[in-house]
């Protein structure tokens, strides 16, 4: 019985289309997150300027 030679096989679906599908999916995901982070009005509170600092509770 001859040893299996993996170099002689024909390319399957994943060999032909795997990388483009992966890249397009990653691009789509990043685009959706970029839209969500910039356009839907989420208040991220990243600025330290004007941040409200609570007073100590019952400090007398």
mmJSON file of the N, C-alpha and C atoms, coordinates in Angstrom:
{"data_MODEL":{"atom_site":{
"group_PDB":["ATOM","ATOM","ATOM","ATOM","ATOM","ATOM","ATOM","ATOM","ATOM","ATOM","ATOM","ATOM","ATOM","ATOM","ATOM","ATOM","ATOM","ATOM","ATOM","ATOM","ATOM","ATOM","ATOM","ATOM","ATOM","ATOM","ATOM","ATOM","ATOM","ATOM","ATOM","ATOM","ATOM","ATOM","ATOM","ATOM","ATOM","ATOM","ATOM","ATOM","ATOM","ATOM","ATOM","ATOM","ATOM","ATOM","ATOM","ATOM","ATOM","ATOM","ATOM","ATOM","ATOM","ATOM","ATOM","ATOM","ATOM","ATOM","ATOM","ATOM","ATOM","ATOM","ATOM","ATOM","ATOM","ATOM","ATOM","ATOM","ATOM","ATOM","ATOM","ATOM","ATOM","ATOM","ATOM","ATOM","ATOM","ATOM","ATOM","ATOM","ATOM","ATOM","ATOM","ATOM","ATOM","ATOM","ATOM","ATOM","ATOM","ATOM","ATOM","ATOM","ATOM","ATOM","ATOM","ATOM","ATOM","ATOM","ATOM","ATOM","ATOM","ATOM","ATOM","ATOM","ATOM","ATOM","ATOM","ATOM","ATOM","ATOM","ATOM","ATOM","ATOM","ATOM","ATOM","ATOM","ATOM","ATOM","ATOM","ATOM","ATOM","ATOM","ATOM","ATOM","ATOM","ATOM","ATOM","ATOM","ATOM","ATOM","ATOM","ATOM","ATOM","ATOM","ATOM","ATOM","ATOM","ATOM","ATOM","ATOM","ATOM","ATOM","ATOM","ATOM","ATOM","ATOM","ATOM","ATOM","ATOM","ATOM","ATOM","ATOM","ATOM","ATOM","ATOM","ATOM","ATOM","ATOM","ATOM","ATOM","ATOM","ATOM","ATOM","ATOM","ATOM","ATOM","ATOM","ATOM","ATOM","ATOM","ATOM","ATOM","ATOM","ATOM","ATOM","ATOM","ATOM","ATOM","ATOM","ATOM"],
"id":[1,2,3,4,5,6,7,8,9,10,11,12,13,14,15,16,17,18,19,20,21,22,23,24,25,26,27,28,29,30,31,32,33,34,35,36,37,38,39,40,41,42,43,44,45,46,47,48,49,50,51,52,53,54,55,56,57,58,59,60,61,62,63,64,65,66,67,68,69,70,71,72,73,74,75,76,77,78,79,80,81,82,83,84,85,86,87,88,89,90,91,92,93,94,95,96,97,98,99,100,101,102,103,104,105,106,107,108,109,110,111,112,113,114,115,116,117,118,119,120,121,122,123,124,125,126,127,128,129,130,131,132,133,134,135,136,137,138,139,140,141,142,143,144,145,146,147,148,149,150,151,152,153,154,155,156,157,158,159,160,161,162,163,164,165,166,167,168,169,170,171,172,173,174,175,176,177,178,179,180],
"type_symbol":["N","C","C","N","C","C","N","C","C","N","C","C","N","C","C","N","C","C","N","C","C","N","C","C","N","C","C","N","C","C","N","C","C","N","C","C","N","C","C","N","C","C","N","C","C","N","C","C","N","C","C","N","C","C","N","C","C","N","C","C","N","C","C","N","C","C","N","C","C","N","C","C","N","C","C","N","C","C","N","C","C","N","C","C","N","C","C","N","C","C","N","C","C","N","C","C","N","C","C","N","C","C","N","C","C","N","C","C","N","C","C","N","C","C","N","C","C","N","C","C","N","C","C","N","C","C","N","C","C","N","C","C","N","C","C","N","C","C","N","C","C","N","C","C","N","C","C","N","C","C","N","C","C","N","C","C","N","C","C","N","C","C","N","C","C","N","C","C","N","C","C","N","C","C","N","C","C","N","C","C"],
"label_atom_id":["N","CA","C","N","CA","C","N","CA","C","N","CA","C","N","CA","C","N","CA","C","N","CA","C","N","CA","C","N","CA","C","N","CA","C","N","CA","C","N","CA","C","N","CA","C","N","CA","C","N","CA","C","N","CA","C","N","CA","C","N","CA","C","N","CA","C","N","CA","C","N","CA","C","N","CA","C","N","CA","C","N","CA","C","N","CA","C","N","CA","C","N","CA","C","N","CA","C","N","CA","C","N","CA","C","N","CA","C","N","CA","C","N","CA","C","N","CA","C","N","CA","C","N","CA","C","N","CA","C","N","CA","C","N","CA","C","N","CA","C","N","CA","C","N","CA","C","N","CA","C","N","CA","C","N","CA","C","N","CA","C","N","CA","C","N","CA","C","N","CA","C","N","CA","C","N","CA","C","N","CA","C","N","CA","C","N","CA","C","N","CA","C","N","CA","C","N","CA","C","N","CA","C","N","CA","C","N","CA","C"],
"label_alt_id":[null,null,null,null,null,null,null,null,null,null,null,null,null,null,null,null,null,null,null,null,null,null,null,null,null,null,null,null,null,null,null,null,null,null,null,null,null,null,null,null,null,null,null,null,null,null,null,null,null,null,null,null,null,null,null,null,null,null,null,null,null,null,null,null,null,null,null,null,null,null,null,null,null,null,null,null,null,null,null,null,null,null,null,null,null,null,null,null,null,null,null,null,null,null,null,null,null,null,null,null,null,null,null,null,null,null,null,null,null,null,null,null,null,null,null,null,null,null,null,null,null,null,null,null,null,null,null,null,null,null,null,null,null,null,null,null,null,null,null,null,null,null,null,null,null,null,null,null,null,null,null,null,null,null,null,null,null,null,null,null,null,null,null,null,null,null,null,null,null,null,null,null,null,null,null,null,null,null,null,null],
"label_comp_id":["UNK","UNK","UNK","UNK","UNK","UNK","UNK","UNK","UNK","UNK","UNK","UNK","UNK","UNK","UNK","UNK","UNK","UNK","UNK","UNK","UNK","UNK","UNK","UNK","UNK","UNK","UNK","UNK","UNK","UNK","UNK","UNK","UNK","UNK","UNK","UNK","UNK","UNK","UNK","UNK","UNK","UNK","UNK","UNK","UNK","UNK","UNK","UNK","UNK","UNK","UNK","UNK","UNK","UNK","UNK","UNK","UNK","UNK","UNK","UNK","UNK","UNK","UNK","UNK","UNK","UNK","UNK","UNK","UNK","UNK","UNK","UNK","UNK","UNK","UNK","UNK","UNK","UNK","UNK","UNK","UNK","UNK","UNK","UNK","UNK","UNK","UNK","UNK","UNK","UNK","UNK","UNK","UNK","UNK","UNK","UNK","UNK","UNK","UNK","UNK","UNK","UNK","UNK","UNK","UNK","UNK","UNK","UNK","UNK","UNK","UNK","UNK","UNK","UNK","UNK","UNK","UNK","UNK","UNK","UNK","UNK","UNK","UNK","UNK","UNK","UNK","UNK","UNK","UNK","UNK","UNK","UNK","UNK","UNK","UNK","UNK","UNK","UNK","UNK","UNK","UNK","UNK","UNK","UNK","UNK","UNK","UNK","UNK","UNK","UNK","UNK","UNK","UNK","UNK","UNK","UNK","UNK","UNK","UNK","UNK","UNK","UNK","UNK","UNK","UNK","UNK","UNK","UNK","UNK","UNK","UNK","UNK","UNK","UNK","UNK","UNK","UNK","UNK","UNK","UNK"],
"label_asym_id":["A","A","A","A","A","A","A","A","A","A","A","A","A","A","A","A","A","A","A","A","A","A","A","A","A","A","A","A","A","A","A","A","A","A","A","A","A","A","A","A","A","A","A","A","A","A","A","A","A","A","A","A","A","A","A","A","A","A","A","A","A","A","A","A","A","A","A","A","A","A","A","A","A","A","A","A","A","A","A","A","A","A","A","A","A","A","A","A","A","A","A","A","A","A","A","A","A","A","A","A","A","A","A","A","A","A","A","A","A","A","A","A","A","A","A","A","A","A","A","A","A","A","A","A","A","A","A","A","A","A","A","A","A","A","A","A","A","A","A","A","A","A","A","A","A","A","A","A","A","A","A","A","A","A","A","A","A","A","A","A","A","A","A","A","A","A","A","A","A","A","A","A","A","A","A","A","A","A","A","A"],
"label_entity_id":["1","1","1","1","1","1","1","1","1","1","1","1","1","1","1","1","1","1","1","1","1","1","1","1","1","1","1","1","1","1","1","1","1","1","1","1","1","1","1","1","1","1","1","1","1","1","1","1","1","1","1","1","1","1","1","1","1","1","1","1","1","1","1","1","1","1","1","1","1","1","1","1","1","1","1","1","1","1","1","1","1","1","1","1","1","1","1","1","1","1","1","1","1","1","1","1","1","1","1","1","1","1","1","1","1","1","1","1","1","1","1","1","1","1","1","1","1","1","1","1","1","1","1","1","1","1","1","1","1","1","1","1","1","1","1","1","1","1","1","1","1","1","1","1","1","1","1","1","1","1","1","1","1","1","1","1","1","1","1","1","1","1","1","1","1","1","1","1","1","1","1","1","1","1","1","1","1","1","1","1"],
"label_seq_id":[1,1,1,2,2,2,3,3,3,4,4,4,5,5,5,6,6,6,7,7,7,8,8,8,9,9,9,10,10,10,11,11,11,12,12,12,13,13,13,14,14,14,15,15,15,16,16,16,17,17,17,18,18,18,19,19,19,20,20,20,21,21,21,22,22,22,23,23,23,24,24,24,25,25,25,26,26,26,27,27,27,28,28,28,29,29,29,30,30,30,31,31,31,32,32,32,33,33,33,34,34,34,35,35,35,36,36,36,37,37,37,38,38,38,39,39,39,40,40,40,41,41,41,42,42,42,43,43,43,44,44,44,45,45,45,46,46,46,47,47,47,48,48,48,49,49,49,50,50,50,51,51,51,52,52,52,53,53,53,54,54,54,55,55,55,56,56,56,57,57,57,58,58,58,59,59,59,60,60,60],
"pdbx_PDB_ins_code":[null,null,null,null,null,null,null,null,null,null,null,null,null,null,null,null,null,null,null,null,null,null,null,null,null,null,null,null,null,null,null,null,null,null,null,null,null,null,null,null,null,null,null,null,null,null,null,null,null,null,null,null,null,null,null,null,null,null,null,null,null,null,null,null,null,null,null,null,null,null,null,null,null,null,null,null,null,null,null,null,null,null,null,null,null,null,null,null,null,null,null,null,null,null,null,null,null,null,null,null,null,null,null,null,null,null,null,null,null,null,null,null,null,null,null,null,null,null,null,null,null,null,null,null,null,null,null,null,null,null,null,null,null,null,null,null,null,null,null,null,null,null,null,null,null,null,null,null,null,null,null,null,null,null,null,null,null,null,null,null,null,null,null,null,null,null,null,null,null,null,null,null,null,null,null,null,null,null,null,null],
"Cartn_x":[0.849,0.0,0.889,0.62,1.432,1.051,2.021,1.705,0.84,0.024,-0.848,-0.01,-0.241,0.437,-0.596,-0.497,-1.504,-1.293,-0.186,0.071,-0.655,-1.137,-1.78,-3.293,-3.854,-5.308,-5.782,-7.011,-7.6,-8.017,-7.956,-8.389,-9.894,-10.275,-11.704,-12.241,-13.467,-14.127,-13.338,-12.845,-12.145,-10.803,-10.146,-8.892,-9.117,-10.201,-10.46,-11.028,-11.952,-12.708,-12.537,-11.751,-11.641,-11.124,-10.0,-9.407,-10.291,-10.841,-11.723,-12.969,-13.532,-14.713,-14.326,-13.192,-12.728,-12.469,-11.797,-11.5,-12.746,-13.682,-14.91,-15.748,-15.769,-16.492,-15.877,-14.547,-13.869,-14.102,-14.07,-14.324,-15.746,-16.705,-18.094,-18.259,-17.655,-17.757,-17.157,-15.977,-15.35,-16.181,-16.78,-17.613,-18.836,-19.471,-20.645,-20.256,-19.131,-18.686,-18.304,-17.662,-17.304,-18.558,-19.562,-20.831,-21.479,-21.54,-22.192,-21.473,-20.15,-19.376,-19.438,-19.733,-19.664,-21.003,-22.0,-23.197,-24.48,-24.539,-25.839,-26.004,-25.077,-25.275,-24.947,-24.043,-23.623,-22.726,-22.989,-22.15,-21.07,-19.831,-18.751,-18.1,-18.239,-17.642,-16.134,-15.444,-14.001,-13.228,-13.862,-13.167,-13.093,-11.938,-11.792,-12.212,-12.37,-12.773,-14.267,-14.633,-16.034,-16.669,-15.876,-16.418,-16.924,-18.067,-18.661,-18.042,-17.553,-16.977,-17.958,-18.46,-19.448,-18.823,-19.639,-19.179,-19.202,-18.417,-18.455,-19.844,-20.298,-21.633,-21.68,-22.576,-22.77,-21.482,-20.725,-19.512,-19.905,-19.686,-20.066,-18.951],
"Cartn_y":[-1.18,0.0,1.236,2.153,3.358,4.357,5.122,6.14,7.247,7.836,8.928,10.157,10.709,11.924,13.046,13.964,15.02,16.133,16.117,17.172,16.917,15.727,15.402,15.576,15.958,16.075,17.364,17.37,18.555,19.53,20.817,21.784,21.672,21.717,21.66,23.073,23.166,24.466,25.373,24.814,25.619,26.109,25.3,25.739,26.873,26.808,27.811,29.106,28.997,30.167,30.502,29.752,29.945,31.314,31.729,33.013,34.189,34.248,35.388,35.453,34.321,34.324,34.8,34.351,34.784,36.284,36.797,38.233,39.08,38.621,39.398,39.376,38.274,38.214,39.11,39.124,39.997,41.465,41.806,43.179,43.6,42.73,43.021,43.237,42.375,42.482,43.795,44.15,45.403,46.607,46.531,47.645,47.828,46.745,46.838,47.413,46.954,47.48,48.946,49.339,50.744,51.604,51.13,51.862,51.969,50.864,50.864,51.785,51.808,52.615,54.103,54.466,55.884,56.513,55.751,56.342,56.162,55.249,55.01,55.749,56.622,57.508,56.912,55.989,55.452,56.48,56.753,57.665,56.833,56.987,56.122,56.637,57.928,58.514,58.323,58.626,58.427,59.66,60.822,62.057,62.213,62.628,62.923,64.351,65.186,66.578,66.619,67.288,67.441,66.219,65.271,64.069,64.412,63.924,64.195,63.248,63.838,63.032,63.1,61.977,62.001,62.444,63.125,63.552,62.356,62.453,61.399,61.364,60.181,60.0,60.397,61.281,61.764,62.275,63.024,63.607,64.882,64.912,66.075,66.455],
"Cartn_z":[0.0,0.0,0.0,-0.878,-0.995,0.086,0.565,1.577,0.971,1.818,1.368,1.029,-0.143,-0.552,-0.596,0.332,0.438,-0.58,-1.289,-2.262,-3.584,-3.805,-5.07,-5.043,-3.931,-3.855,-4.5,-4.909,-5.518,-4.419,-4.692,-3.67,-3.436,-2.182,-1.852,-1.644,-1.212,-1.036,-0.093,1.012,2.007,1.466,0.675,0.068,-0.913,-1.66,-2.689,-2.112,-1.165,-0.719,0.764,1.487,2.934,3.335,2.747,3.117,2.727,1.502,1.194,2.084,2.427,3.3,4.697,5.194,6.512,6.535,5.516,5.471,5.301,4.473,4.305,5.579,6.28,7.547,8.604,8.678,9.636,9.293,8.015,7.586,7.932,7.681,8.012,9.521,10.308,11.76,12.252,11.749,12.15,11.718,10.547,10.081,10.976,11.361,12.24,13.595,14.167,15.457,15.347,14.244,14.057,13.96,13.23,13.14,14.514,15.231,16.537,17.513,17.449,18.392,18.085,16.843,16.479,16.126,15.754,15.185,15.989,16.921,17.56,18.885,19.216,20.363,21.71,21.776,23.071,23.747,25.009,25.775,26.458,26.0,26.483,27.758,28.07,29.283,29.342,28.252,28.227,28.687,28.74,29.099,30.612,31.093,32.52,32.837,31.806,31.999,32.291,33.362,33.694,34.326,34.738,35.375,36.772,37.113,38.422,39.436,40.525,41.601,42.77,43.221,44.306,45.632,46.443,47.764,48.714,49.757,50.769,51.389,51.688,52.213,53.682,54.01,55.376,56.011,55.261,55.872,56.59,57.936,58.753,59.683],
"occupancy":[1.0,1.0,1.0,1.0,1.0,1.0,1.0,1.0,1.0,1.0,1.0,1.0,1.0,1.0,1.0,1.0,1.0,1.0,1.0,1.0,1.0,1.0,1.0,1.0,1.0,1.0,1.0,1.0,1.0,1.0,1.0,1.0,1.0,1.0,1.0,1.0,1.0,1.0,1.0,1.0,1.0,1.0,1.0,1.0,1.0,1.0,1.0,1.0,1.0,1.0,1.0,1.0,1.0,1.0,1.0,1.0,1.0,1.0,1.0,1.0,1.0,1.0,1.0,1.0,1.0,1.0,1.0,1.0,1.0,1.0,1.0,1.0,1.0,1.0,1.0,1.0,1.0,1.0,1.0,1.0,1.0,1.0,1.0,1.0,1.0,1.0,1.0,1.0,1.0,1.0,1.0,1.0,1.0,1.0,1.0,1.0,1.0,1.0,1.0,1.0,1.0,1.0,1.0,1.0,1.0,1.0,1.0,1.0,1.0,1.0,1.0,1.0,1.0,1.0,1.0,1.0,1.0,1.0,1.0,1.0,1.0,1.0,1.0,1.0,1.0,1.0,1.0,1.0,1.0,1.0,1.0,1.0,1.0,1.0,1.0,1.0,1.0,1.0,1.0,1.0,1.0,1.0,1.0,1.0,1.0,1.0,1.0,1.0,1.0,1.0,1.0,1.0,1.0,1.0,1.0,1.0,1.0,1.0,1.0,1.0,1.0,1.0,1.0,1.0,1.0,1.0,1.0,1.0,1.0,1.0,1.0,1.0,1.0,1.0,1.0,1.0,1.0,1.0,1.0,1.0],
"B_iso_or_equiv":[0.0,0.0,0.0,0.0,0.0,0.0,0.0,0.0,0.0,0.0,0.0,0.0,0.0,0.0,0.0,0.0,0.0,0.0,0.0,0.0,0.0,0.0,0.0,0.0,0.0,0.0,0.0,0.0,0.0,0.0,0.0,0.0,0.0,0.0,0.0,0.0,0.0,0.0,0.0,0.0,0.0,0.0,0.0,0.0,0.0,0.0,0.0,0.0,0.0,0.0,0.0,0.0,0.0,0.0,0.0,0.0,0.0,0.0,0.0,0.0,0.0,0.0,0.0,0.0,0.0,0.0,0.0,0.0,0.0,0.0,0.0,0.0,0.0,0.0,0.0,0.0,0.0,0.0,0.0,0.0,0.0,0.0,0.0,0.0,0.0,0.0,0.0,0.0,0.0,0.0,0.0,0.0,0.0,0.0,0.0,0.0,0.0,0.0,0.0,0.0,0.0,0.0,0.0,0.0,0.0,0.0,0.0,0.0,0.0,0.0,0.0,0.0,0.0,0.0,0.0,0.0,0.0,0.0,0.0,0.0,0.0,0.0,0.0,0.0,0.0,0.0,0.0,0.0,0.0,0.0,0.0,0.0,0.0,0.0,0.0,0.0,0.0,0.0,0.0,0.0,0.0,0.0,0.0,0.0,0.0,0.0,0.0,0.0,0.0,0.0,0.0,0.0,0.0,0.0,0.0,0.0,0.0,0.0,0.0,0.0,0.0,0.0,0.0,0.0,0.0,0.0,0.0,0.0,0.0,0.0,0.0,0.0,0.0,0.0,0.0,0.0,0.0,0.0,0.0,0.0],
"pdbx_formal_charge":[null,null,null,null,null,null,null,null,null,null,null,null,null,null,null,null,null,null,null,null,null,null,null,null,null,null,null,null,null,null,null,null,null,null,null,null,null,null,null,null,null,null,null,null,null,null,null,null,null,null,null,null,null,null,null,null,null,null,null,null,null,null,null,null,null,null,null,null,null,null,null,null,null,null,null,null,null,null,null,null,null,null,null,null,null,null,null,null,null,null,null,null,null,null,null,null,null,null,null,null,null,null,null,null,null,null,null,null,null,null,null,null,null,null,null,null,null,null,null,null,null,null,null,null,null,null,null,null,null,null,null,null,null,null,null,null,null,null,null,null,null,null,null,null,null,null,null,null,null,null,null,null,null,null,null,null,null,null,null,null,null,null,null,null,null,null,null,null,null,null,null,null,null,null,null,null,null,null,null,null],
"auth_seq_id":[1,1,1,2,2,2,3,3,3,4,4,4,5,5,5,6,6,6,7,7,7,8,8,8,9,9,9,10,10,10,11,11,11,12,12,12,13,13,13,14,14,14,15,15,15,16,16,16,17,17,17,18,18,18,19,19,19,20,20,20,21,21,21,22,22,22,23,23,23,24,24,24,25,25,25,26,26,26,27,27,27,28,28,28,29,29,29,30,30,30,31,31,31,32,32,32,33,33,33,34,34,34,35,35,35,36,36,36,37,37,37,38,38,38,39,39,39,40,40,40,41,41,41,42,42,42,43,43,43,44,44,44,45,45,45,46,46,46,47,47,47,48,48,48,49,49,49,50,50,50,51,51,51,52,52,52,53,53,53,54,54,54,55,55,55,56,56,56,57,57,57,58,58,58,59,59,59,60,60,60],
"auth_comp_id":["UNK","UNK","UNK","UNK","UNK","UNK","UNK","UNK","UNK","UNK","UNK","UNK","UNK","UNK","UNK","UNK","UNK","UNK","UNK","UNK","UNK","UNK","UNK","UNK","UNK","UNK","UNK","UNK","UNK","UNK","UNK","UNK","UNK","UNK","UNK","UNK","UNK","UNK","UNK","UNK","UNK","UNK","UNK","UNK","UNK","UNK","UNK","UNK","UNK","UNK","UNK","UNK","UNK","UNK","UNK","UNK","UNK","UNK","UNK","UNK","UNK","UNK","UNK","UNK","UNK","UNK","UNK","UNK","UNK","UNK","UNK","UNK","UNK","UNK","UNK","UNK","UNK","UNK","UNK","UNK","UNK","UNK","UNK","UNK","UNK","UNK","UNK","UNK","UNK","UNK","UNK","UNK","UNK","UNK","UNK","UNK","UNK","UNK","UNK","UNK","UNK","UNK","UNK","UNK","UNK","UNK","UNK","UNK","UNK","UNK","UNK","UNK","UNK","UNK","UNK","UNK","UNK","UNK","UNK","UNK","UNK","UNK","UNK","UNK","UNK","UNK","UNK","UNK","UNK","UNK","UNK","UNK","UNK","UNK","UNK","UNK","UNK","UNK","UNK","UNK","UNK","UNK","UNK","UNK","UNK","UNK","UNK","UNK","UNK","UNK","UNK","UNK","UNK","UNK","UNK","UNK","UNK","UNK","UNK","UNK","UNK","UNK","UNK","UNK","UNK","UNK","UNK","UNK","UNK","UNK","UNK","UNK","UNK","UNK","UNK","UNK","UNK","UNK","UNK","UNK"],
"auth_asym_id":["A","A","A","A","A","A","A","A","A","A","A","A","A","A","A","A","A","A","A","A","A","A","A","A","A","A","A","A","A","A","A","A","A","A","A","A","A","A","A","A","A","A","A","A","A","A","A","A","A","A","A","A","A","A","A","A","A","A","A","A","A","A","A","A","A","A","A","A","A","A","A","A","A","A","A","A","A","A","A","A","A","A","A","A","A","A","A","A","A","A","A","A","A","A","A","A","A","A","A","A","A","A","A","A","A","A","A","A","A","A","A","A","A","A","A","A","A","A","A","A","A","A","A","A","A","A","A","A","A","A","A","A","A","A","A","A","A","A","A","A","A","A","A","A","A","A","A","A","A","A","A","A","A","A","A","A","A","A","A","A","A","A","A","A","A","A","A","A","A","A","A","A","A","A","A","A","A","A","A","A"],
"auth_atom_id":["N","CA","C","N","CA","C","N","CA","C","N","CA","C","N","CA","C","N","CA","C","N","CA","C","N","CA","C","N","CA","C","N","CA","C","N","CA","C","N","CA","C","N","CA","C","N","CA","C","N","CA","C","N","CA","C","N","CA","C","N","CA","C","N","CA","C","N","CA","C","N","CA","C","N","CA","C","N","CA","C","N","CA","C","N","CA","C","N","CA","C","N","CA","C","N","CA","C","N","CA","C","N","CA","C","N","CA","C","N","CA","C","N","CA","C","N","CA","C","N","CA","C","N","CA","C","N","CA","C","N","CA","C","N","CA","C","N","CA","C","N","CA","C","N","CA","C","N","CA","C","N","CA","C","N","CA","C","N","CA","C","N","CA","C","N","CA","C","N","CA","C","N","CA","C","N","CA","C","N","CA","C","N","CA","C","N","CA","C","N","CA","C","N","CA","C","N","CA","C","N","CA","C","N","CA","C","N","CA","C"],
"pdbx_PDB_model_num":[1,1,1,1,1,1,1,1,1,1,1,1,1,1,1,1,1,1,1,1,1,1,1,1,1,1,1,1,1,1,1,1,1,1,1,1,1,1,1,1,1,1,1,1,1,1,1,1,1,1,1,1,1,1,1,1,1,1,1,1,1,1,1,1,1,1,1,1,1,1,1,1,1,1,1,1,1,1,1,1,1,1,1,1,1,1,1,1,1,1,1,1,1,1,1,1,1,1,1,1,1,1,1,1,1,1,1,1,1,1,1,1,1,1,1,1,1,1,1,1,1,1,1,1,1,1,1,1,1,1,1,1,1,1,1,1,1,1,1,1,1,1,1,1,1,1,1,1,1,1,1,1,1,1,1,1,1,1,1,1,1,1,1,1,1,1,1,1,1,1,1,1,1,1,1,1,1,1,1,1]
}}}
